[in-house]
Amino acid sequence: MNSEFSEIDSITGSEARLTWNITKFANTPKMSSYLLALVVHAWEGPDTITTNNVEIRVYAHPSKKGQTAYAKEIASKALSSFEQFFGVKYPLPKLDLFAVARYEEGAMENWGLMIFKERWLLVDPKHESVSEKIQIRNTINHEIGHQWFGNLVTMNWWNEIWLNEGFADFAEFLGRLSHMSFDDAVIEYLLNERNKIMYGEGAYAQKRMVEDFKQKYPDGRYNRYPRTPIEIRYMFDMHAYAKGGLGIFSIFKALGPHRFFTNIKAYLDKHKYSTSHSMDVLGEDLFKDQLWINAQKILEDHLTNIGLPLLIVSHPNERQYRITQKRFVYPQDQPLALPQKYWNLELYFKNEDTKKLETRQFPDLKPDKKEKGLIERNLISAFPPIINMDGRAYTRVCYGKNWPLVFQAFRFARFPLLTRILIYDDLFSMAAAGRVNYGIALEFAYSRLKKDVESDQRAFQHLANMVKEVLDRVLNSKDRANVDVIYKALDELFKITKGEVVRDKKSYAKKSNTYEIQLMEIAEMKASETEYRLAHTREKLLNFMDQLQPNSSKLEDAKQLYIERAFNPCKADQQLSECVLDIPFGAREKFYTDAILSESDDNEMIAEHLSRKLEIETDINEAEKIACALASSKKWKYQEMILNDLIQSLSRPTRVSLQSVEKVMKCLKKNGEKKSHRVDYLLNNTQHIYRSLKGSQNAMIAVYKGLVAGVQSEDDIQKVKEKLESSELDEHPEIRKLQFWGEAVEEYNIKTYWHAHMKEDVLEFYRKRFSAPLPPVRNDPAHVDGE
């Protein structure tokens, strides 16, 4: 038996012909009851390492004993560095990490006995991939961060969950510092968290956040007390995780590491083995330091104002630049029933006149008849000040008519990597919000791509992904008229990356089948994270190109390989995972999917074979890959089979388990075929899904979201509205309150807006690019935001 705390005695006894074991554990520290965990098992001894007198133990099923080394390494580094950062020792004698096959949550921070899904903790050395290791590293760092923030000090109630999750999110950044440079850690953390807050799970997040915030925090403060499990579940949102973490990062940058961690140690020492409120961090009773008081104003505004701020750099006359502030809205003309709010911010920027880097506090502006802002007087430089160079302010920056001047500055100044990437990110965010013409953003991107791929592949990766996302948005299931131009654009990007990717081909040099070689590449067997980043970009471009114009010969190769390696050698009672051991594990999902999509009579045979193997497959990760392949089928009967399978999975443990629901639904969402069928399936099975999965909030929401994402017409919207108004839902009225209904409508509206107002700008850029050289960027009010 395992628990958070050490076993001190074990007694065996019998009575009435029954035998039992009684295990006694040492007393726990004073703690919250939700952090208690027990695991009953009969496994062999764990993989163990001792760090700072704490025994770290990683438990896994005996069949996966060789997959614990990476988790042990990450946990040891995290425990050691966090003790140093926080200035408070981990208070327990041991820290267990326990991998389980079936677990609805990704991971849980139980004090001293953290529980993980297997795929979020274990790494198979034979089939490891960099992307898998990055996810595992961030998850372990997050859960170990909770041992201080959440366990040692617990939020008073669920409405202040950001105190747990925001600090644990920030701990993911700190954990990165053991594996990469400070700048790389900042880039990876900032881009992830900024985009989560800006867009949440989709382009519709801003409006949803407004309504959600009004419901949870009526007067703009964290004061609503959730009572029911569903109310509590909704507290675990982007406010709690990414927004909380990014706000803490901002004050970390504002205070500097020494002052920041000195104050954090004081907070932990004062509240350890107890609870805390938001005001214990935001208030002045604990931190008398004036610099902290300024920083807590920044954090308080960040947490209590909806969304994030937008700074607009304007140039009212030759000797003056003005910085004004608005709420960032996506897109810019989307109405929000909110008063304008202002944020306290600390800005770090370069004054082009003095050539000095300056830090400036943005004042707390009040609404006025005239627009006010922070004014930099007597600037005679040709270039605007580059704002937020180190990302310390949780803000977007728009240079309006001055974007062309920012682009010119790249020719004369060597900006740090972080600054360049933040400018790229802001530029494409402004284009997505309708503040910059996409043609301008794309022209600048192409002027930088070839330079970055040669000088800094990290910058190239981020910029290429931004361009790819724009291309992705041009198309939808009903718009195939522009496939050729988008394919040419993807092919051009791919050719830029092709000569730069270095791979270790020794492991598959003897393979004669070119499709097998592609599978080896898809398996992401790369030597380093730097190599992985560029290779992963290339892989995503290839997959997108395959979706637009499937390569029939490649699909035929996949079909033949499947028949050779899976169909013929696999006996009727044999699991598929036992038949395809020579196919890289990380590539099997693509292998199955390509085989089932082959344009021949055999694809039906392969689909049926996959269906039968799914029935008997006991390896959960393999079953997930089979299910994703079937979910990618063009035929509705296989999509429907997987949906039924997911909903019934609670009572059928050999089938796809609930831990795979989110993954399989993502595969279904990517499938552009039969979307209207999925909407009809949702409307016909709304109550059935709720009754079957209401005990698992994550699984239920994942299924609902995956299905409602099929909404693609006004008719679909109308059918959804009629369903919500029908008396059929009276038995379960709580279904009407679930957020995903509104999210689907908002996502559809945003897509419609984008296609109506922005798509043509992208297509016009590429039509000119592939027919004639483009003219230089013009500083023209018709082409840039007028502010």
N, C-alpha and C positions, 0 to 999 in steps of 0.2 A: 504494500500500500504506500502511496505517496501523498504527502500533503505539503503545504508551504513550510511546515516546521518539522524539526527533526524528531524521529521516533525515539522514545526513551525506554519503552518496555513492550513486550509482546507475550500474551498468555494464551494457551490453548486449553479449552475445556470441553466438557460434554454433558448433556442432560437430555433425558427422554430420547436417547439414540440420535441426537443431533450434535454435531461438532461445530464449534466456532472458534475463531481467533479474535482476541481483543488486543488492539494496538493502542498504546498510549503515546501521546505526543506532548512535547514541552508546551508550556503556556505561550500563547501568542502575545505580541505587543498589543497595545490598545489600537484597534483597527476597525475599519468599516466592514460590515458583514458581507457585502457584495464581492469582496476580494478573497473570500475563503474558497478553497478548492480542494478536492480529494480525487485521486486517481487510483483505481484498483487494477492491478496488473500482475502478471507473472513473468515479466520479461527479464532478460539477462541484465547484468550491471550496465550502467550508463557510461558514456564517453565523458571523462572527467578531467578538469584542469583546475588548479587552485590559483586564484588571483587575489592579492592583498588579503590573504587569510580567509577568503571566501571560496567555498567549494562550488564550482560551476559544473553542472551535470546536464548532459543532453541525452534524452531518452527517445528511442525509436523502436519500431517493431523489429524483431530479430532479423527479418529478411532485408531490412534497410539499415543495418548497423554501420555499414561502410559509408553512410551519407551524412554523418554528423560533424565531420571535421570543420567545415566552413562555419557552421553555426557556433561551434565552440570558440573558434578564433574571433568571430565578430563579438560575441558576448563578452569574452575576456577583455578585448580592447575597449568596449563600451563601458563596462563596469569600472575599469581602471581610470579612463579619461573622465567619466562623469563624477567620480569621487573627487578628482582633482578640480574639475570645473566648479562644482557646487560647494566644495569645502565641507561636505558632510559625508561621513562614512556610510556605506550601505549597512543597515543595522542587523541583518540576519546572517547566520553562519553559512547558509548555502543558497544557491540560486539555480533552480531547475528549469529547463526548457523541455517541454514534453510535446512530441509530435503525435497527432492522432489522425486517423484516416478520415473520419467523418466529424466535422465540426462546422457549425453554421457560420460562426464568426471567423474572420481571418486569423485573429489571435486575441488573447485576453491576458491582461497584466496581473493576474492573481499574485498576491505578494509571496515571492519566493518560489512559486510554481506556475510559471507562465505556460499557457497551452496554445499550440499553433496547429493550423492545418499542416499536413505533411509538406505540401508543395511550398509553403511559406517558411519552412525551416530547413528542409533536407535538400542536399545537392548531390546528385549522382555523379561521381567523378568521370564515369564513362560517357555521360551525355550532358555535361554541364554547359550552360550558356551564360553569357555575360548579363543579359537582361534578367534572367532568373536570379542571379546572384545579387544584382542591384536591388531587386524587390525584397529579397530575403534580408539583405543588410539593412535597408530602411525600416523594415518591420521589426527586426530585433532591436534596433536602436530606439524605435518608438516605444516598445513595450518596456525596455529597461529604463528609459526615461521616466516612465510611469512609477517606477519603484520609489522615486522621490516625489514626483508631482502626480498625486492621485492616491498613492499608498501611504507614504510617510505624512504627507499633508493632503487632505481630501477636501473637495469642494463641499460647502455646507448643504447644498441641494442641487438637483439636476439642472435647474435654470442657470447655474453658474459652471456648467460642465467645461467651459472654455479654460477654466483654471487647470483642469486635468489635461484636456486634449491640446490646448494651445501650447502649453509648455512641453508636452510630449512631441508635438509636431516640431517645435524648435529643437528638441533633442535630436531629431533626425538630421538637422543641419550640423549640430555638434558632432554627431557620430561620423559624418562624412569627413571630418577633419583628420581622422585616423587613416584615411585611405586616399586622400587627394589634397591638392594645394588649397589654401584658403580661398583664392579667387575661383577655382573650379567648384568648390563647395557652395560658394555664394551664387554662382551662375545657375547651378543645377537646382538649388533650393528656391531661389527667387522666381525663376521662370515657372516652375511647377506651381508654386503657391499663388503667384499673381494671376495666372490664368484660371486657377480654380475659383478665385474670388470674382474675377471679372465675368467669367462665363459659367461657372459652376459646372453642371453636367451638360450644358448646351447653351445655345445663344439666348435662350429665353430666361436665363437665370435671374437677370436683373429685376424684372417685374415680379417674378415669383418671390425673390428675396424681400421685396417691398411688402407684399401681402403677408408673407410669413413673419416678417419682423413686426408688422403691426399687430398680428395675432399674439405673438409671443411676448412682445415688449411694448405694451400700449403707450407708455409715456417715454419710450426711447431708452429704457433702462432694463437691466436683467432682473426683473422683479416678478415675473409670472411663475407660479408654482405648478409645474406639471404634475398630474396625479396618476393618470392611467398609463399603461405600458406604451400605447401608441403616442401619447403626448410626450412621454420621456424619449421615445425613439426619435421624434422629430427634433429634439434638442441637439442630436448628434449631426450637425450640419456644417456647412462651410464656415459659419461664424465660429463654431467651436474649434475646428481643426485649423484650416488654412489661414483664416482671418486672425484667429488668436495667435497662431505661430508667427505670422508676418508682423503683427503689431509688436510682439516681443522682440523679434529681430530688429525692428526699427529702433527700439530703445537700447538694445545691445550696441548698435552702431553709434547711437547718439552719446551714450555714456562711455563707451570704450570697454574692453573686456575686464580690466581690473575693477573699475568702479561698479560695473554691472554685476559681476559675480560676488563682490563684497556685499552688495545689497540683497542678492538672491540668497546668500548664506544666512543673512540676518532674518529674512522671511522664513526660511526653512527652520531655523533654530527656534523662532518664536512660536511657530504653529505645528511643530512636529508632534505626531501622535494625536492630532486634533484636526479640526476643520477650519477653513478660511473662507472669506467673502471676497468679492471683487475689490471692494474698497480697501482690503488689506494690502493689495498691490497698488491700487490707484490712489489711495488716501495718503495723507501726510503724517499720520501718527507713527508709522514705522520708519519712514525714510525722511529724515530732516534735511538731508542734502538738497540744496537748491537746484543743482543740476538734475537730480532725480525728480524733483517737483515739476520741472519743465518737461522732463521725459514722460511723466505719468499723464500730463495733459495730452501729449501726442497719443499715448495708448488709449486713453479714455475716449478721445474723439474717434479713434479708429474703431473701437468696439461698439460705440453707441450711435454712430452715423451709418446709415445704410449704404452699402456699396463702397466704392473708392473714389478719391478725388481725381480731378483732371486739372493739370496746370497748362495754361495757354500762354505761350510766349508771343507777344505782339511787338510791333515796331512802329509806334505812332509817329515818330519823326527821326531825323538822322542822328540825333544825339541821345536817344532814349530807347530802352527796351522795357516793356512792362510785362509782369507775370501776374495773371489773374487766375482765379480758381472757380471751377464748377464741379458738379457731380458728374462722374463718367456715366453716360447712358449709352446703351447699345440696342439698336442704332440711335443716332443722336436725336431724331425727332420722335422717338417712342415716348408717349406721354406717361409721366409718373405723378401720381397725386401726392406729391410731397413738397414741403417748403424747401427752398435752397438752403443747404447747410455748408459750413466752412470747417476745415480741418486745421489744427495746428500741425505744422510740418517742419522738419529740419531739412534744409536743402544743402547739398554738396555740389558745387559747380565751379567751372573754370571761367574766370574773368578774362576775356580775350585781350583787354587793354593792358592789364597789369601782368598777364600770363600767370597769375597766381590761382591756386585752388582755395576756394573760400567756403566756409560753412555759415549759413544764414538761417535764422529762425523765421518761418513764415508766420506773420501775425494772425491773430484770431479775428478775421474780418467780420464785420456786422453788415446786415443788409442795409443798403443805402440807395438813394435815388440814382446816384451816379456809380458806375462800376469803378471799384477801387482795386488796387493790387500792390504788390511789392515792386517798387520802381527802382531800377538801376539807372541813375542819372549819368549824363555825360559819357556814355559809352560811344566811342567813335570807331570801334572795330567794325570790319565788314561782316563779321560773323556774330550770330547771337550767342549768349552764354549757354553752354551745354549743361542742362539742369539734371540733377539727380544722377551724377556720374557713377556713384557707387551703390545705387539702389537702396539707400537707407530710408528714403521716403516711400511709403506704400502708395504710389501715385502713378498715373499715366501722364505723359508730357506730349503736348501737341505744339508744333512750331508754326502752324498756320501757313501764311504766305512765306514764312522764312524756311520752310523745308528745303527748297533748293540751295539756300545758303548753308544749311547743315550738310547737305551732300557735298558741296564744294569744300567744306572744311575737312572732309576726309582726304582730300588731295594734298592738304598742307599740314595736317596734324596727325600724329600717331596716337590714336585713342587707345586706352587700355582695352583689353578683350571684353571685360564686363561692360564697359561703357558702350562699345560697339554693339554688343548683343542687345543691350537694353534699348538702344536707338532703333535697331531693327524691329524689336518687339513692339515698341511704341508706334513705329511707322505703320506696321500692318494692323495694329489694333485701331489706329485712327482711320485706316482705309475701311476696315470692317464696320466701323461706327459711322461711316459716311462723311468723315471730316477731311479725307484726302482721296483724290481720284486714284483708283487702283492702278491706272497706267503709270502714274508717277512713282508709286511704291514699287511696281514691278520693274520699271526701267532702272531705278537705283539698285534693286536687288541683283539684276543681271550684270550691272557694272561692277558688283562686288564679288559675285560667286566665284569667278575664275581666279581672282586675286586671293580670296580666302581659302580656296581648296589647295592652293600652293603654299600659303603662308600660315594658316591656322585652321585646321580641319574642324576644330570645335565651333568656330564661328560659322564655317560653311555648313555644318550639320544643322544648326539652328535656322540659318537663313533658307537653306534648301527645303527644310520641313515647312517653313512658313509659306513658301511658294507652292509646294505640293498641296497644302491645305486649301489654298485659293483655288487651285485646279480641281480639287475634289468637290468644292462647293458649286462649281459651274454646272455639274451634271446632277440629274436625279433620274429616277426610274422612267420618267416620261420624256426626258430630253436626251435623245440620242443624235440629234442633228449636228452637234459640235464635237463628236467623238474624235474625228480626225485631227482637228487642231489641238485638242487637249493631249492626244497621244503624241503628237510631234513635240509638244512642250515637255512632256514627261521623258521622251526619248532623248531630248537635248540635255535635260538635267542628268539623266542616267549616264550619258556619254562623258559628262564632266567628271563623274565619280569613278567611272570604270577603270581608268588607268591609275587611280590613286589608291585603290584598295589592295592591300597586301594580305594574302591568306596563306596559311600553312596547308599545303596540299599533299603532304606526305601520307596522311592517313587514308587518302582515297586516290593516290596516284595510279594505282593499278586498275581502277574501275574503268570499264570500257563504255558503259552506258552514260551518255551525257546527262540524262535526267537524274541518274544517281548522283552525279557530281553536283548538280543543282541542289539536291536534297541535302548533301553534305554541307553546302554553303548555307542553306536555310537553317541548319542546326546551330548556326552561330558559334562554331568552334573557332574562336578568335583569340589572339594572343594577349590582347590588352583592351582596356576600356576605350582608349583612344581609337584603336583600330575598330572596335565594335561599333562605335558611334557612326562612323562613316559607312561601314558595311551595312549597318542597320538601315541607314537612310537609303542606300542603294537597294536593299531588299524590299523596302516599302514601295519604292518607285516601280520595281519589277512587278510586285503584286498588283499595284494599281493598273499598270499597263496590261497585265493579264486579264483584269476585270473588264477593261474597255474593249480589248481585242484579243480574245482567247486564242492562244496558239494551238491549233488543232493537232499539229504533229507532236507537241509536247504532251498534250492530254492523252494522245494515243500511246505515247511512251509510258505514261503513268498507268494507263489501263493494262498494257502488256506486262509491266513490272508487277502490278498487283496480281495479275493472274499467275505470274511465275513465282512470286514470293509469298503470297497470302492465300490465293484461292486454291491452287493445286496442292500445296503441301499441307494445308490445314485440314485436320480431320474434323468430323462433325461435332465431336464433343470437346474439341480443343479451343482454348481461348486464342484470340487474335494476337495478343501480346506474346504468345509463345511461338508464333509462326513468323514474326517479322523482326526478330532480334537483330538482324543485320541492317535494318533500316534505322538511321539515327532517331532516337526518341523525340528530339526537338523538331524533327521534320515529318513525323508521321501524320499529323493533322493535315498538312498540305498534300501529302502522298494520298491519303484516303480521299480528300476533297477533289483533287485533280482526277483521280480514277473514276469517281462517281459522276464527274461532269463531262467525261469523254463523249463525243458525239457519235455513238454507235449503239447497236443493239445490246452490246455487252454491259452498258452502264446500268441497265435495270438489273441484270444478273449480279453486278457488284454491289448495288444498293441493297438487294435482298440478302446477299452474303454478309454485308456489314450489319444489317438488322438482326440476323440470326446470331452473329457474334456478340452484339451488344447484349442480347438476352442472357448470355452465360459469362460475360467478362466480369471478373471480380477485381481486377486492377482498376481502381477508381480513375486514375489519371488517363489510362488507356481508354476506358469507357467514355471519358469526357471528349477525347479526340475523335472517337468514332461518332459520338452524338453530334459534334460540331460539323463533321463531314456530312452527315445525314441532314442536318439543319441547313446546309448549303445547297441541297438538291433543288433543282428547278421544279420538281414535282411536289405538289401539295401534300400528297399522301405521306411522304417521309417527314416533311415539316410537321404535319399534324401528329404523326406517330411520336416524334420527339417531344412535342408539347404535352401530349397525354402521358408520356413516360415521366417527364419532369414533375407533373402534378401528382402522379401516383408514387413517386419515389420514396416517400416516407415509409410506406408499407412494403416496399420491394427493395431490400438492401443490396441485392446483387445488380440492380440497375443503376442508372445515374443518380448519385446522391445529391442532397440539397446543396452541398458545398460547390457543386459544378453548375448550379442554375445560372448564376450571373455570367459565367464564361460561355455557356451554350447559348444563352439569350443574345449575347453580343454577336455570336456567329450568325444567329437567325436575323438580327437587325441588319447585318451587312448584306444579306441576300436580297437582291432587288426584285426577285420573282415572288409573285403571289402575295403582295403586301395587302391587297384588299381582302384576301382570304383570312389573313391574320386579324384584321380589324373585325371581320364577321365572327371569327372564332372567339375573340375577346367578348364581344357583345352577347354571344350565345352562351358563354360559359363564365360570365362575371361572378355570379354567386357561387358556382361550383369551385372556382379558383380560390375564392375567399374562404369558403368552408374547409377546403382541403389544406390550405397553406397559412391560415391565420395564426397558427402556432409558431410560424416562422416568418417574422416580418420581412427579413431581407429577401427570402425566396419569393414571397408573395409580391412584393414591390418589383423585384427583378422581372418576374413573369409579366405583370401588368405593363411595366414600362416597355419591355421588349415588344409586346403586342401592339400597344397604342402608338408606338413609333411608326407603324404602318400607315397611319393617317396621312393621306396625300391629296385630298380633294375636299371641296366644300361639302360634297355629299357625305363624306366620311365624318366631317365635323358635325353635320346635322344629325347623323345617326348616333353619334356619341351624346349629343345634347338630349336627344329623345330618350336614350337609355337612362340618363341621369334623372330625367323627369318622370320616368315610368314608375308605376306602382310596384313593379317587380322587385325593386330595391328596398321596399318598405320593411322587409324582414331584416335587412342588414343596412340600415340607413348610414352607418359609419362609412360604407363604401363611397358614398357621395363626397365625403370629406377628404378622401385621399388626394394628395397633391398631384399625382401623375396625370389626372384628367386635364387640369389647367395647364400643366406643362406641355401636354401634347398640342393643345390649341395654340399656345404661345410659340412653340417651336415651328408649327406649321405657318403661323403668321410671319415669323422672322424669315423663314425660308422664302415665302412668297415675296416679302419686301426685298430681300436680297436679289432674287431673280428679276424683280421688276426694276430695281434702281441701280444695281451694281454689276450684274453679270455682263452686260454689254460692254462696260468699260474694260473688263478683263479680255473678252473676246476680241475687241477692237485692237487692243495692244498686241495680241498674238497674231492676228491677221496681218497687221503691218510688219510684225517681226519676221514672219515667214514669207513675206512678199517683197519687202523693200526695207532698207535701213531706216531706223526710227529717227525723227528729228530730235534735237536736244530738248531737255526739259525746259518748259517756259514758266516764268514766274507770272502766271496768269490767274486772275481771280476766278476764272471759269474752271480752273483745274485744281485749285487748292481751297482749303477752308478760308473763308473771308475774315476770320477774326484776327 
